Amino acid sequence: MRINTYRTYLFTCFLKALFHTKLYVNLFRNTMLLLSQIITLLVCIQVMYSSTILAYIFKMQYIPRSHTDISPDNNTVLLGCDFINLDYILFILKLISLSGDIESNPGPGFENIPCLAVIHQNIRSIRNKMDYIKDNYLDFDVLCFTETHLSDTFIDDQLSDVNSHSGGLLVYVSLNIISCRILELETCLPESIWIEIRNKTHSILVCNLYRPPHYTNEFWDRLNISMELASDKVDHIVLVGDINEDQLNPRMHKFRDILTLNNMTNIINVPTRIAELSETLIDPICISDNIIVHDSGIINTPSDISDHLGTYIHLKFDSQSYTVYKRKVWYYNRADFNRLNELILTTDWSFISNDIPIDTACEQFHSKLLELLHTCIPNNLVTVRTNDKPWYNSDIRRTSRQRDRQKKIAIHSKTPYDWIKYKHLRNTVNNMKKYAKSVFFNNLELHVADIKNNNPREYWKIIKMLVKNNASSCQSIPPLQTDND
C-alpha cells in the first residue's frame, strides 16, 4: 500500500495547524503521546533486533518542560516532557504500511470470489493482434476467438494454443486451471472446440462455436446432437461464439429453440456487431440454467481489431488450480543477530532526512533493511506444491516425469519396446509411492509425540491431514436405510 505524498503533506499541515491552536493543544496532548507509544511498539514488533534504528530515526529525547510549546523549526511539537518530530511519526506510519499487513480498502473483493472468467472475440485474423490480446485479455481464464484465419504453422511462445481449425477457432486456457479438450463432442460438430474445466466437486464444459453465414439447417441439427451429448456428460455448460444468426430478430428462432431444448439461456441482450445500416446480436453467451453469473456484458473493441464487440462472463465456479508457487524461506535459527546489530550500528542512515518525501525515505529504509537481513539471515527460494502428499518426495516426482515422457514416446512410436519401458516406469512409480507412504506413517506413529513438543506447526499440519482423510472416507459411506425410508 502506498500513501499518497500529497495527502501526507496535507496531513502534516493539519497537525501543525492543530498544535498552533492553543485551544486544542491540551486536548490532543495525551492522544499524541499515546500514538507515539503505540507506533514505537508496532515498529519494535515489525523490525525485531533493530532497536538501534528506532533510537536513531524516531529522535525522541527528554526535555524537562511542564507545558506545551512549538519548536522553532515548525516541524516538531513539545508535549509535556516529550519531544516528538511529526515528520518522523509520519515516516514510521508509512514504514508500518510497507509491512504488507494493512489493507487500504478492506472488504470482500471480486478476486476473492470463486469465479471463472470467459471471454469471446471475433478477431478477424489474429496473426498481427497478439499484442492487443496480451494487453487487454489476459485477466480472463479462458479466451475464445473465432475467425482467426490461422494455418498449422502458427506458434506463439507466450500463450498455449489448444487448437485452431475450421478456418477460425482458437481457445486459450490459463495454465493455472486444470482443463482438457473433449474431442468426442467435436465429432459431429467440427466447427467447435469443447474444453472441460474441473474442480474437486464437478466439471464445466466451455464450447467455442463458429457458424459460417452460408451454412444450412443441417448445422443446427448437428449442434443439437452435440449439445445433448454434452448435457449427458455434465450439468454446467457455457457456449460462446459467432453463430451468424441475429438473436434480436424474432423470426430467427432455430438457435433459441436448441437452447430451450437443452435448458440453456442467452445472457447477452445487446447488439454485438454494429454496422452502418444494421445492428445484430450474433455473438451470444449461452449458459445452463443452473449456473450462477456474477457479471456479464460486452467489451468495446477498436475497429482496427474487429468489427465485432467482445462478450464476456464471470460465473461462479471454484476452479481447481495447479497451486504451485515460489516462497522465500528464512532460517532464523541459523541467523547471526550479533552481526546484524553491528551492521545496523555501522550503517549510515543519513539518507533518512526531512529533505526527501516520506514515501521515498520509507522505501529506501525498507530496501536497506532487507539488504542487511539478507546478509545475516540465511534464506532460500523454495517451490511450494500445496496438493502434494507429505510423503511425496523429489525422487518420486523425478521418476514420474520420466514415466510421463516415456508414455508420450510410446504413443508416438507405437513400438512394443517403448510400451514395455513405459509400463516398467509406471510400476516403479507406484512402488515408490507405496513405500514412501508406508515409511511416512510408520515414522509418524513413532515420533508424533516429539513433533507435538518440538514442532507444533508440523504437528497440527499432520492432524489436519489425518482429519481431512477421515472425513473424505466417511463421506464415501452411503447413508443407512431402514424399511420405513
BAFI-498529 format. One record per residue (C-alpha): residue in three letters; x, y, z. Coordinates in Angstrom, 1 decimal. Layout:
BAFI-498529
   resn       c1       c2       c3
    ALA        X        Y        Z
...
//
This chain:
BAFI-498529
   resn       c1       c2       c3
    MET      0.0      0.0      0.0
    ARG      1.4      3.4     -1.0
    ILE      0.5      6.6      0.9
    ASN      0.0      9.5     -1.4
    THR      2.6     12.1     -0.8
    TYR      0.2     14.9     -1.4
    ARG     -2.2     13.5      1.2
    THR      0.7     13.0      3.6
    TYR      1.7     16.7      3.1
    LEU     -1.8     17.9      3.9
    PHE     -2.0     15.7      7.0
    THR      1.3     17.2      8.2
    CYS      0.0     20.7      7.6
    PHE     -3.2     19.8      9.5
    LEU     -1.2     18.6     12.6
    LYS      1.0     21.7     12.5
    ALA     -2.0     24.0     12.4
    LEU     -3.7     21.9     15.1
    PHE     -0.8     22.4     17.5
    HIS     -0.6     26.1     16.7
    THR     -4.1     26.5     18.0
    LYS     -3.6     26.6     21.8
    LEU     -7.3     25.7     22.4
    TYR     -6.7     22.2     21.2
    VAL     -3.2     21.5     22.5
    ASN     -4.2     20.2     25.8
    LEU     -7.0     18.1     24.2
    PHE     -4.6     16.3     21.9
    ARG     -1.6     16.1     24.1
    ASN     -2.3     12.7     25.6
    THR     -3.6     11.4     22.3
    MET     -0.3     12.2     20.6
    LEU      1.7     10.7     23.4
    LEU     -0.3      7.5     23.3
    LEU      0.0      7.4     19.5
    SER      3.8      7.8     19.7
    GLN      4.0      4.9     22.2
    ILE      1.8      2.6     20.0
    ILE      3.9      3.4     16.9
    THR      7.1      2.6     18.8
    LEU      5.6     -0.7     20.0
    LEU      4.4     -1.7     16.5
    VAL      7.8     -0.9     14.9
    CYS      9.6     -2.9     17.5
    ILE      7.5     -5.9     16.7
    GLN      7.8     -5.3     12.9
    VAL     11.6     -4.8     12.9
    MET     12.9     -7.2     15.5
    TYR     16.5     -6.8     16.7
    SER     16.7     -3.4     15.3
    SER     16.1     -1.1     18.3
    THR     19.2      0.8     17.3
    ILE     17.4      2.0     14.2
    LEU     14.4      3.1     16.3
    ALA     16.6      5.2     18.5
    TYR     18.1      6.9     15.5
    ILE     15.1      7.5     13.3
    PHE     12.5      8.3     16.0
    LYS     14.7     11.1     17.5
    MET     12.9     11.3     20.9
    GLN     14.7     12.9     23.8
    TYR     13.8     14.0     27.4
    ILE     13.3     17.7     27.9
    PRO     12.2     18.9     31.4
    ARG      9.2     21.0     30.4
    SER      5.9     21.3     32.2
    HIS      4.0     23.0     29.4
    THR      3.4     22.6     25.6
    ASP      5.4     24.6     23.1
    ILE      6.2     24.7     19.4
    SER      9.9     24.3     18.3
    PRO     11.4     27.0     16.1
    ASP     11.7     24.7     13.1
    ASN      7.9     24.2     13.0
    ASN      8.5     20.5     12.4
    THR      8.3     19.4     16.0
    VAL      6.0     19.6     18.9
    LEU      6.9     19.7     22.6
    LEU      4.3     17.9     24.6
    GLY      4.9     17.9     28.4
    CYS      8.3     16.2     28.7
    ASP      8.5     14.5     25.3
    PHE     10.0     15.8     22.1
    ILE      8.1     14.4     19.1
    ASN      9.1     15.0     15.4
    LEU      5.9     14.9     13.3
    ASP      7.7     14.1     10.1
    TYR      9.3     11.0     11.7
    ILE      5.9      9.9     13.1
    LEU      4.6     10.0      9.6
    PHE      7.7      8.2      8.5
    ILE      7.0      5.4     11.0
    LEU      3.4      5.2      9.9
    LYS      4.5      4.8      6.3
    LEU      7.0      2.2      7.3
    ILE      4.3      0.1      9.1
    SER      2.2      0.3      6.0
    LEU      5.0     -1.2      3.9
    SER      4.9     -4.3      6.1
    GLY      2.0     -5.6      3.9
    ASP     -0.4     -6.2      6.8
    ILE     -2.5     -3.1      6.2
    GLU     -5.3     -3.1      3.6
    SER     -6.1      0.3      2.1
    ASN     -9.6     -0.8      1.1
    PRO    -10.7     -3.8      3.2
    GLY    -13.8     -5.8      2.4
    PRO    -14.8     -8.6      0.0
    GLY    -13.1     -8.2     -3.3
    PHE    -14.0     -9.7     -6.6
    GLU    -10.7    -11.6     -6.7
    ASN    -11.7    -13.5     -3.6
    ILE    -15.0    -14.9     -5.0
    PRO    -14.7    -18.3     -6.7
    CYS    -15.0    -17.2    -10.3
    LEU    -14.3    -18.4    -13.8
    ALA    -13.9    -15.6    -16.4
    VAL    -14.6    -16.4    -20.1
    ILE    -14.3    -14.0    -23.0
    HIS    -15.2    -14.4    -26.7
    GLN    -14.0    -12.2    -29.5
    ASN    -14.5    -12.5    -33.3
    ILE    -10.9    -11.4    -34.0
    ARG    -10.9    -11.2    -37.9
    SER     -7.4    -12.7    -38.2
    ILE     -5.4    -12.9    -35.0
    ARG     -2.0    -13.0    -36.6
    ASN     -1.0     -9.4    -36.0
    LYS     -3.1     -8.7    -33.0
    MET     -1.4    -10.7    -30.3
    ASP      0.0     -7.6    -28.5
    TYR     -3.6     -6.3    -28.2
    ILE     -4.7     -9.6    -26.7
    LYS     -1.9     -9.7    -24.2
    ASP     -2.6     -6.1    -23.1
    ASN     -6.3     -6.5    -22.7
    TYR     -7.5    -10.1    -22.3
    LEU     -5.0    -11.9    -20.0
    ASP     -7.2    -11.1    -16.9
    PHE     -9.6    -13.8    -18.2
    ASP     -9.2    -17.5    -17.5
    VAL    -10.5    -18.7    -20.9
    LEU    -10.0    -16.8    -24.1
    CYS    -12.1    -17.9    -27.1
    PHE    -11.6    -16.5    -30.6
    THR    -13.4    -17.0    -33.9
    GLU    -12.3    -16.2    -37.4
    THR     -8.6    -16.4    -36.6
    HIS     -7.6    -17.2    -40.1
    LEU     -4.6    -19.2    -39.0
    SER     -2.6    -22.0    -40.6
    ASP     -0.9    -25.0    -38.9
    THR      2.4    -23.1    -38.8
    PHE      1.3    -20.6    -36.3
    ILE      3.3    -20.7    -33.0
    ASP      3.3    -18.3    -30.1
    ASP      5.7    -18.5    -27.2
    GLN      3.5    -16.7    -24.6
    LEU      0.1    -18.3    -24.8
    SER     -0.7    -22.0    -25.1
    ASP     -2.8    -22.8    -28.2
    VAL     -5.3    -25.6    -27.5
    ASN     -6.2    -25.9    -31.2
    SER     -7.2    -24.0    -34.3
    HIS     -9.2    -25.3    -37.2
    SER    -12.3    -24.7    -39.3
    GLY    -10.6    -21.5    -40.6
    GLY    -11.2    -19.7    -37.4
    LEU    -11.4    -21.3    -33.9
    LEU     -8.8    -20.8    -31.1
    VAL     -9.0    -21.3    -27.4
    TYR     -6.5    -20.3    -24.7
    VAL     -6.8    -21.6    -21.2
    SER     -4.9    -20.3    -18.2
    LEU     -2.1    -22.5    -17.1
    ASN     -3.4    -22.2    -13.5
    ILE     -6.6    -24.1    -14.4
    ILE     -7.0    -27.9    -14.8
    SER     -8.5    -28.4    -18.2
    CYS     -8.7    -30.9    -21.1
    ARG    -10.1    -31.0    -24.6
    ILE    -13.2    -33.2    -25.2
    LEU    -12.7    -34.4    -28.8
    GLU    -15.7    -36.7    -28.7
    LEU    -18.1    -33.7    -28.7
    GLU    -16.4    -32.3    -31.8
    THR    -17.0    -35.4    -33.9
    CYS    -20.4    -34.3    -35.1
    LEU    -19.6    -30.6    -34.9
    PRO    -16.1    -29.9    -36.2
    GLU    -16.9    -26.1    -36.2
    SER    -16.5    -26.1    -32.4
    ILE    -13.9    -26.6    -29.7
    TRP    -15.0    -28.2    -26.4
    ILE    -12.9    -27.7    -23.2
    GLU    -13.6    -29.3    -19.9
    ILE    -12.6    -27.4    -16.7
    ARG    -12.6    -29.4    -13.5
    ASN    -12.6    -28.8     -9.8
    LYS    -13.0    -31.1     -6.8
    THR    -16.8    -31.4     -7.0
    HIS    -17.9    -31.1    -10.6
    SER    -16.9    -30.0    -14.1
    ILE    -18.0    -27.4    -16.6
    LEU    -17.9    -27.5    -20.4
    VAL    -16.9    -24.4    -22.4
    CYS    -17.7    -24.5    -26.1
    ASN    -16.3    -22.1    -28.7
    LEU    -18.5    -22.2    -31.8
    TYR    -18.5    -20.7    -35.2
    ARG    -21.2    -21.0    -37.9
    PRO    -20.4    -19.6    -41.3
    PRO    -23.2    -17.4    -42.8
    HIS    -23.9    -19.8    -45.7
    TYR    -24.5    -22.9    -43.6
    THR    -27.8    -24.7    -44.0
    ASN    -30.2    -26.0    -41.3
    GLU    -28.1    -29.2    -41.2
    PHE    -25.7    -27.3    -38.9
    TRP    -28.4    -26.8    -36.3
    ASP    -29.2    -30.5    -36.2
    ARG    -25.6    -31.3    -35.6
    LEU    -25.3    -28.6    -32.9
    ASN    -28.3    -30.1    -31.1
    ILE    -26.8    -33.5    -31.1
    SER    -23.5    -32.1    -29.7
    MET    -25.4    -30.2    -27.0
    GLU    -27.3    -33.4    -26.0
    LEU    -24.1    -35.3    -25.7
    ALA    -22.6    -32.5    -23.6
    SER    -25.7    -32.4    -21.3
    ASP    -25.3    -36.1    -20.7
    LYS    -21.7    -35.6    -19.6
    VAL    -22.0    -32.6    -17.3
    ASP    -24.7    -30.3    -15.9
    HIS    -22.9    -27.0    -16.4
    ILE    -22.3    -25.8    -20.0
    VAL    -21.1    -22.4    -21.4
    LEU    -21.4    -21.8    -25.1
    VAL    -19.8    -18.8    -26.8
    GLY    -19.0    -17.9    -30.4
    ASP    -20.3    -16.4    -33.6
    ILE    -23.4    -18.1    -34.9
    ASN    -24.3    -15.5    -37.6
    GLU    -28.0    -15.6    -36.6
    ASP    -29.4    -12.4    -35.1
    GLN    -30.9    -13.2    -31.7
    LEU    -32.7     -9.8    -31.7
    ASN    -34.7    -10.9    -34.7
    PRO    -37.8    -12.8    -33.5
    ARG    -38.1    -14.6    -36.9
    MET    -34.7    -16.3    -36.4
    HIS    -35.5    -18.8    -33.7
    LYS    -33.6    -22.0    -34.6
    PHE    -30.8    -21.3    -32.2
    ARG    -33.2    -20.3    -29.4
    ASP    -35.2    -23.5    -29.9
    ILE    -32.0    -25.5    -29.3
    LEU    -31.2    -23.6    -26.2
    THR    -34.8    -24.2    -24.9
    LEU    -34.5    -27.9    -25.5
    ASN    -31.2    -28.1    -23.6
    ASN    -32.3    -25.9    -20.7
    MET    -29.9    -23.0    -21.6
    THR    -30.3    -19.3    -21.8
    ASN    -28.5    -16.5    -23.7
    ILE    -27.4    -13.7    -21.3
    ILE    -26.3    -11.2    -23.9
    ASN    -29.2     -8.9    -25.0
    VAL    -27.5     -6.1    -26.8
    PRO    -26.0     -5.9    -30.4
    THR    -22.5     -7.3    -30.8
    ARG    -22.0     -6.2    -34.4
    ILE    -22.8     -2.7    -35.3
    ALA    -22.6     -1.7    -39.0
    GLU    -23.8      1.5    -40.8
    LEU    -27.2      0.0    -41.6
    SER    -27.7     -2.8    -39.1
    GLU    -27.2     -3.8    -35.5
    THR    -27.2     -7.5    -34.8
    LEU    -26.6     -9.9    -31.9
    ILE    -24.6    -12.7    -33.4
    ASP    -22.1    -13.3    -30.6
    PRO    -24.2    -14.8    -27.7
    ILE    -23.1    -16.3    -24.5
    CYS    -25.3    -19.2    -23.5
    ILE    -25.3    -20.9    -20.1
    SER    -27.1    -23.7    -18.4
    ASP    -30.0    -22.6    -16.2
    ASN    -28.2    -23.8    -13.0
    ILE    -25.1    -21.6    -13.5
    ILE    -24.8    -18.6    -11.2
    VAL    -23.5    -15.5    -13.0
    HIS    -21.5    -12.8    -11.2
    ASP    -21.2    -10.5    -14.2
    SER    -21.5    -10.4    -18.0
    GLY    -21.6     -7.9    -20.8
    ILE    -19.8     -6.6    -23.9
    ILE    -16.4     -5.1    -24.4
    ASN    -15.8     -2.3    -26.9
    THR    -13.2     -3.4    -29.5
    PRO    -11.3     -1.0    -31.7
    SER    -12.3     -1.0    -35.3
    ASP     -8.8     -2.0    -36.4
    ILE     -9.0     -5.1    -34.3
    SER    -12.5     -6.3    -35.2
    ASP    -16.0     -5.2    -36.3
    HIS    -17.5     -7.3    -33.5
    LEU    -17.7     -6.4    -29.9
    GLY    -16.3     -8.8    -27.3
    THR    -18.5    -10.6    -25.0
    TYR    -17.6    -11.9    -21.5
    ILE    -18.9    -13.7    -18.5
    HIS    -17.8    -14.1    -14.9
    LEU    -19.5    -17.2    -13.4
    LYS    -19.4    -18.8    -10.0
    PHE    -17.0    -21.7    -10.3
    ASP    -14.3    -22.6     -7.8
    SER    -11.8    -23.9    -10.4
    GLN     -9.2    -26.3     -9.2
    SER     -5.8    -24.8    -10.0
    TYR     -2.3    -26.0    -10.0
    THR     -1.3    -24.4     -6.7
    VAL      2.5    -24.3     -7.3
    TYR      4.3    -21.2     -6.3
    LYS      7.6    -19.9     -5.1
    ARG      8.2    -18.7     -1.5
    LYS     11.2    -17.3      0.2
    VAL     12.1    -19.2      3.4
    TRP     14.1    -17.5      6.2
    TYR     16.1    -19.8      8.5
    TYR     16.0    -17.7     11.7
    ASN     17.5    -20.5     13.8
    ARG     20.8    -20.0     11.8
    ALA     20.7    -16.2     11.8
    ASP     23.7    -14.2     13.1
    PHE     21.9    -11.5     15.1
    ASN     25.1    -10.1     16.6
    ARG     26.4     -9.3     13.2
    LEU     23.0     -7.8     12.3
    ASN     23.2     -5.4     15.2
    GLU     26.7     -4.4     14.3
    LEU     25.7     -3.7     10.7
    ILE     22.8     -1.6     12.0
    LEU     25.1      0.4     14.2
    THR     27.7      1.0     11.5
    THR     25.2      1.7      8.6
    ASP     24.9      5.3      7.5
    TRP     21.2      6.1      7.9
    SER     21.6      9.8      7.0
    PHE     19.6      9.2      3.8
    ILE     16.5      9.4      6.1
    SER     16.1     13.1      6.4
    ASN     13.5     15.8      6.1
    ASP     14.9     16.8      2.7
    ILE     13.2     13.9      0.8
    PRO      9.5     12.9      0.7
    ILE      8.3     10.4      3.3
    ASP      7.4      7.8      0.6
    THR     10.9      7.9     -0.7
    ALA     12.5      7.7      2.7
    CYS     10.5      4.7      3.7
    GLU     11.2      2.8      0.5
    GLN     14.9      3.5      0.9
    PHE     14.8      2.4      4.5
    HIS     12.9     -0.8      3.6
    SER     15.4     -1.7      0.9
    LYS     18.4     -1.1      3.1
    LEU     16.9     -3.1      6.0
    LEU     16.2     -6.1      3.7
    GLU     19.7     -5.9      2.3
    LEU     21.1     -6.3      5.9
    LEU     18.7     -9.1      6.7
    HIS     19.7    -11.0      3.6
    THR     23.3    -10.7      4.7
    CYS     22.8    -12.1      8.2
    ILE     19.8    -14.5      7.9
    PRO     20.2    -17.5      5.6
    ASN     17.3    -17.8      3.1
    ASN     16.3    -19.8      0.2
    LEU     13.6    -19.7     -2.6
    VAL     11.6    -22.9     -2.5
    THR      8.8    -24.3     -4.6
    VAL      5.6    -25.0     -2.7
    ARG      3.2    -27.6     -4.0
    THR      0.1    -27.5     -1.8
    ASN     -1.5    -30.5     -3.5
    ASP      1.4    -32.9     -2.8
    LYS      1.1    -35.5     -0.2
    PRO      3.5    -35.2      2.7
    TRP      5.3    -38.4      1.7
    TYR      5.6    -37.3     -2.0
    ASN      9.4    -36.6     -2.4
    SER     11.6    -35.3     -5.2
    ASP     12.7    -38.9     -6.2
    ILE      9.0    -39.8     -6.9
    ARG      8.5    -36.6     -8.8
    ARG     11.6    -37.2    -11.0
    THR     10.6    -40.7    -11.8
    SER      7.0    -39.6    -12.6
    ARG      8.3    -37.1    -15.1
    GLN     10.4    -39.9    -16.7
    ARG      7.2    -42.1    -16.9
    ASP      5.2    -39.3    -18.5
    ARG      7.9    -38.6    -21.1
    GLN      8.1    -42.3    -21.9
    LYS      4.3    -42.5    -22.3
    LYS      4.4    -39.8    -24.9
    ILE      7.2    -41.6    -26.7
    ALA      5.3    -44.8    -26.7
    ILE      2.1    -43.2    -28.0
    HIS      4.1    -41.6    -30.8
    SER      6.3    -44.6    -31.8
    LYS      3.7    -47.4    -31.1
    THR      6.5    -49.9    -30.7
    PRO      6.3    -52.8    -28.1
    TYR      9.7    -51.9    -26.6
    ASP      8.6    -48.3    -25.7
    TRP      5.4    -49.6    -24.2
    ILE      7.2    -52.1    -22.1
    LYS      9.6    -49.4    -20.9
    TYR      6.7    -47.2    -20.0
    LYS      4.9    -49.9    -18.0
    HIS      8.2    -50.6    -16.2
    LEU      8.4    -46.9    -15.2
    ARG      4.8    -46.9    -14.2
    ASN      5.2    -49.8    -11.9
    THR      8.3    -48.3    -10.4
    VAL      6.5    -45.1     -9.6
    ASN      3.6    -47.0     -8.0
    ASN      6.0    -49.0     -5.8
    MET      7.9    -45.9     -4.8
    LYS      4.6    -44.2     -3.7
    LYS      3.6    -47.3     -1.7
    TYR      7.0    -47.5      0.0
    ALA      7.2    -43.8      0.8
    LYS      3.7    -43.7      2.2
    SER      4.3    -46.7      4.5
    VAL      7.6    -45.2      5.8
    PHE      5.9    -41.9      6.5
    PHE      3.1    -43.4      8.6
    ASN      5.4    -45.8     10.4
    ASN      7.7    -42.9     11.4
    LEU      4.6    -40.8     12.3
    GLU      3.4    -43.3     14.8
    LEU      6.9    -43.3     16.5
    HIS      7.6    -39.6     16.5
    VAL      4.2    -37.9     16.8
    ALA      4.8    -37.1     20.5
    ASP      8.2    -35.5     19.7
    ILE      6.7    -33.5     16.9
    LYS      4.0    -32.2     19.2
    ASN      6.5    -30.8     21.7
    ASN      9.2    -29.6     19.3
    ASN      7.3    -28.5     16.2
    PRO      3.7    -27.6     17.0
    ARG      3.2    -26.2     13.5
    GLU      4.1    -29.5     11.8
    TYR      2.0    -31.4     14.4
    TRP     -1.2    -29.5     13.6
    LYS     -0.5    -29.8      9.9
    ILE     -0.4    -33.6     10.3
    ILE     -3.6    -33.5     12.4
    LYS     -5.4    -31.6      9.7
    MET     -4.3    -34.0      7.1
    LEU     -5.5    -37.0      9.1
    VAL     -8.8    -35.4      9.9
    LYS     -9.3    -34.5      6.3
    ASN     -8.6    -38.0      5.1
    ASN    -11.0    -39.5      7.7
    ALA    -13.7    -37.0      6.7
    SER    -13.4    -37.9      3.0
    SER    -13.5    -41.6      3.8
    CYS    -16.7    -41.2      5.8
    GLN    -18.4    -39.3      3.0
    SER    -17.9    -42.3      0.7
    ILE    -20.0    -44.5      3.0
    PRO    -23.7    -44.4      1.8
    PRO    -26.4    -43.4      4.4
    LEU    -28.2    -46.2      6.2
    GLN    -31.7    -47.1      5.0
    THR    -34.5    -48.5      7.0
    ASP    -37.7    -50.2      6.0
    ASN    -39.6    -47.0      6.7
    ASP    -37.4    -44.9      4.3
//
